[in-house]
Amino acid sequence: MKSDKMWIIEEKGKCPKLKNAILIAGLPGIGNVGKITADFLVEELKAKEIYRINSFYFPHSVFINEESLLELPTIFIHIVKAGPKTNRDIILLTGDIQPMEEQASYAFCDKVLELVIPMSCSEIVTVGGIGLPGEPKKPQVYGVATDKKTLQRWKKSSKGLKIKDNKAATIVATAGLLLGLGKLRNISGISLLCETVGHPYHLGLKEATEVLKIIKQPLKLKADLNKIEKEIKKSEIEQSEQVKETSEGVLMKKLKRMSGDSSSDTSYIG
């Protein structure tokens, strides 16, 4: 375990030698699109855990699990070697939280780069959500890259990715800063931003599926998206039953209040 004044880095396993690795980062944010995407890849690709990160920059709270035990907010780094399930070495960044204050967010992204660059990280993909007032019928995925070459390469290799008419003017926190700071270190990257409900408690399963479809293509991922499709159908049935059981549509009114009063504004949080 490595520790300094602000960071506690626990090495969980020895990292094998990677080549031309791509970092895929997905943390909690609007619609939780990034977290769902990264968590799915960790499980589906049977990724190997390498690091656990705790920090004094993280929220001053602990989580209580189902066994009434305390857990610190933690970030995880996993790896997947190229092989039957992917054509490229992958580093996966996911976790319980992400720092939102400016200095903490910069420090966190800098620390992540400090860890992944020695792992031969040569490209970064971040996943986030574009917050909308309501749930989109067919969520669109937009790409924003560090350079034109990377943007065009992803557009060419990923059917369905949109690179024009992007609805996000700003990318906040890890989804943006990781790319910006990576660019300073000559690491190219792209942010995949999917339309979703503009609320941090929304679980964007459908949205994460659309992002995974984009990621699967250039990396030749062997990932079964039917597992998420089943969860989507289950979630839709549960929501439908809740609405029926709730008198006068109280649930829908509450969701409308949570998503904001404006029906036309869009904003991106991360």
C-alpha positions in Angstrom: 0.0 0.0 0.0 1.3 3.4 -1.0 0.3 6.4 1.0 1.1 10.1 1.1 -0.6 13.1 2.6 -3.6 13.0 0.3 -3.7 9.5 -1.4 -3.9 5.9 -0.4 -3.1 3.6 -3.2 -3.6 -0.2 -2.6 -2.0 -2.5 -5.1 -4.4 -5.5 -5.4 -2.5 -7.5 -8.1 0.6 -7.4 -10.2 -0.1 -5.8 -13.6 1.1 -7.8 -16.5 3.0 -6.0 -19.3 0.5 -4.1 -21.4 1.0 -2.7 -25.0 -0.8 0.3 -26.5 -3.4 0.1 -23.8 -6.7 2.1 -23.9 -8.1 3.5 -20.7 -11.9 3.5 -20.5 -13.2 5.7 -17.6 -16.7 5.6 -16.3 -17.7 7.1 -12.9 -21.0 8.2 -11.3 -22.6 11.2 -12.9 -25.6 12.3 -14.8 -27.7 9.3 -15.7 -24.8 7.2 -14.3 -24.1 6.2 -17.9 -20.3 6.1 -17.3 -20.4 4.0 -14.2 -22.9 1.5 -15.7 -20.8 1.2 -18.8 -17.5 0.6 -17.0 -19.0 -1.7 -14.4 -20.5 -3.9 -17.1 -17.1 -4.2 -18.9 -15.4 -5.1 -15.6 -17.8 -7.9 -15.0 -18.4 -9.1 -18.6 -14.7 -9.1 -19.5 -13.7 -10.6 -16.2 -11.2 -7.8 -15.6 -8.3 -8.1 -13.2 -8.2 -5.6 -10.3 -4.9 -3.8 -10.1 -5.4 -0.8 -7.8 -7.8 0.6 -5.3 -7.7 4.4 -4.7 -8.8 6.2 -1.6 -8.2 9.9 -1.0 -8.7 12.8 1.4 -10.1 14.6 -1.7 -13.0 12.2 -1.7 -16.4 13.0 0.0 -16.2 13.0 3.8 -18.6 10.1 4.2 -18.7 6.3 4.2 -21.1 3.9 2.6 -23.1 1.4 4.6 -23.4 -2.0 2.8 -26.1 -4.6 3.1 -24.3 -6.2 6.0 -24.3 -2.9 7.9 -20.6 -2.6 7.4 -18.8 0.6 6.5 -16.9 1.2 3.3 -14.8 4.1 2.2 -15.6 5.7 -1.2 -13.2 3.9 -3.5 -12.0 4.1 -7.1 -10.9 0.9 -8.9 -8.5 0.3 -11.7 -8.8 -3.0 -13.6 -7.1 -4.4 -16.7 -8.1 -6.8 -19.5 -5.4 -8.3 -21.8 -6.0 -8.5 -25.5 -7.2 -12.0 -26.4 -10.5 -13.8 -27.2 -12.7 -10.9 -25.8 -10.9 -7.9 -27.2 -8.3 -6.9 -29.8 -6.5 -4.5 -27.5 -5.2 -4.2 -23.9 -7.8 -2.3 -21.8 -7.5 -0.4 -18.5 -10.8 0.2 -16.8 -11.5 3.0 -14.3 -14.6 2.9 -12.2 -15.8 3.4 -8.7 -18.3 4.7 -6.1 -17.7 8.4 -6.6 -15.8 11.1 -8.3 -14.4 14.4 -6.9 -16.5 17.4 -8.0 -14.6 20.3 -6.5 -12.2 21.9 -8.9 -8.8 21.3 -7.1 -9.9 17.8 -6.1 -10.9 16.9 -9.6 -7.6 18.1 -11.1 -5.6 16.2 -8.5 -7.6 13.0 -9.0 -7.2 13.0 -12.8 -3.5 13.8 -12.4 -3.1 10.8 -10.0 -5.0 8.5 -12.4 -2.6 9.5 -15.2 0.3 9.0 -12.9 -0.8 5.4 -12.4 -1.9 4.4 -16.0 0.9 6.0 -18.0 3.5 3.4 -16.7 0.9 0.8 -17.8 1.5 1.8 -21.4 -1.7 3.8 -21.7 -1.8 5.4 -25.1 -5.4 6.4 -25.5 -8.3 7.5 -23.2 -12.0 7.1 -23.5 -14.3 8.7 -21.0 -18.0 8.1 -20.8 -20.6 10.6 -19.6 -24.1 11.8 -20.0 -25.8 14.8 -21.6 -28.6 15.8 -19.3 -32.0 16.3 -20.9 -35.3 17.3 -19.2 -36.9 14.0 -20.1 -35.9 10.5 -21.1 -35.0 10.3 -24.8 -36.7 7.6 -26.8 -33.5 6.7 -28.7 -30.5 8.1 -26.9 -27.8 9.5 -29.2 -24.1 9.2 -28.5 -21.8 12.1 -29.4 -18.1 12.1 -29.6 -15.7 14.9 -28.5 -12.0 14.3 -29.0 -8.6 15.7 -28.2 -7.7 16.0 -31.9 -9.3 15.7 -35.3 -7.4 12.5 -36.2 -8.8 10.6 -33.1 -12.3 12.0 -33.8 -12.4 10.8 -37.4 -10.9 7.4 -36.5 -13.7 6.8 -34.0 -16.3 8.1 -36.4 -15.1 5.8 -39.1 -14.8 2.7 -36.9 -18.0 3.2 -34.8 -21.3 3.2 -36.6 -23.9 5.4 -34.9 -21.4 7.8 -33.3 -22.3 11.5 -33.9 -19.6 14.1 -34.0 -21.7 17.1 -35.2 -24.4 19.2 -33.5 -23.0 18.2 -30.1 -25.4 19.3 -27.3 -22.6 19.6 -24.7 -20.8 22.9 -24.5 -18.8 21.9 -21.4 -17.6 18.6 -20.0 -17.2 18.8 -16.2 -15.0 16.7 -13.9 -13.3 13.4 -14.8 -15.0 12.9 -18.2 -13.4 16.1 -19.4 -10.3 16.8 -17.3 -8.9 13.3 -17.8 -8.8 14.0 -21.5 -7.5 17.6 -21.1 -4.7 16.6 -18.8 -3.9 13.6 -20.9 -3.6 15.8 -24.0 -0.9 17.8 -22.2 1.0 14.5 -21.9 0.5 13.7 -25.6 -2.2 11.1 -25.0 -5.1 11.2 -27.4 -8.6 10.5 -26.4 -12.4 10.8 -26.9 -15.4 11.4 -24.6 -18.5 9.4 -25.5 -21.5 11.4 -24.3 -24.9 9.9 -24.3 -28.3 11.7 -24.0 -30.0 10.8 -20.8 -32.3 12.1 -18.1 -30.6 15.1 -16.4 -30.6 13.6 -12.9 -27.8 11.8 -10.9 -30.2 9.2 -9.5 -31.4 8.1 -12.9 -30.0 4.7 -14.0 -29.3 5.0 -17.7 -29.2 1.3 -18.6 -30.6 2.0 -22.1 -28.0 4.8 -22.5 -25.1 2.7 -21.4 -26.1 0.1 -24.0 -25.8 2.6 -26.7 -22.4 3.6 -25.5 -21.3 0.0 -25.4 -22.4 -0.5 -29.0 -20.0 2.3 -29.9 -17.1 0.9 -27.9 -17.6 -2.6 -29.1 -16.9 -1.9 -32.7 -13.2 -0.6 -32.8 -12.1 -2.9 -29.9 -13.9 -6.0 -31.3 -15.3 -6.7 -27.8 -17.0 -10.0 -27.2 -19.6 -8.6 -24.8 -23.1 -9.9 -24.4 -25.4 -6.9 -24.3 -28.5 -9.0 -23.8 -27.7 -9.0 -20.1 -28.3 -5.2 -20.0 -31.3 -5.5 -22.3 -32.9 -7.9 -19.8 -32.3 -5.4 -17.0 -33.8 -2.6 -19.1 -37.0 -4.6 -19.7 -37.2 -5.5 -16.0 -36.7 -1.8 -15.0 -39.4 -0.7 -17.5 -41.9 -3.2 -16.0 -41.1 -2.1 -12.5 -41.5 1.6 -13.4 -44.8 0.8 -15.2 -46.1 -0.9 -12.1 -45.1 1.9 -9.9 -46.9 4.4 -12.0 -50.1 2.4 -12.0 -49.9 1.9 -8.2 -49.2 5.6 -7.5 -52.4 7.6 -7.3 -52.7 10.7 -9.5 -49.2 10.1 -11.0 -47.3 11.4 -8.0 -44.2 9.6 -9.1 -44.2 11.2 -12.5 -44.7 14.6 -11.0 -41.7 14.0 -8.7 -39.5 12.9 -11.6 -40.5 16.0 -13.5 -39.6 18.2 -10.6 -36.2 16.4 -10.3 -35.4 16.9 -13.9 -36.0 20.7 -13.7 -38.6 23.2 -14.9 -37.1 24.0 -18.3 -38.2 21.8 -21.1 -35.7 23.1 -23.6 -32.4 23.5 -21.7 -29.7 20.9 -21.9 -26.6 20.6 -19.8 -23.7 18.2 -19.3 -22.3 17.4 -15.8 -20.3 14.2 -16.3 
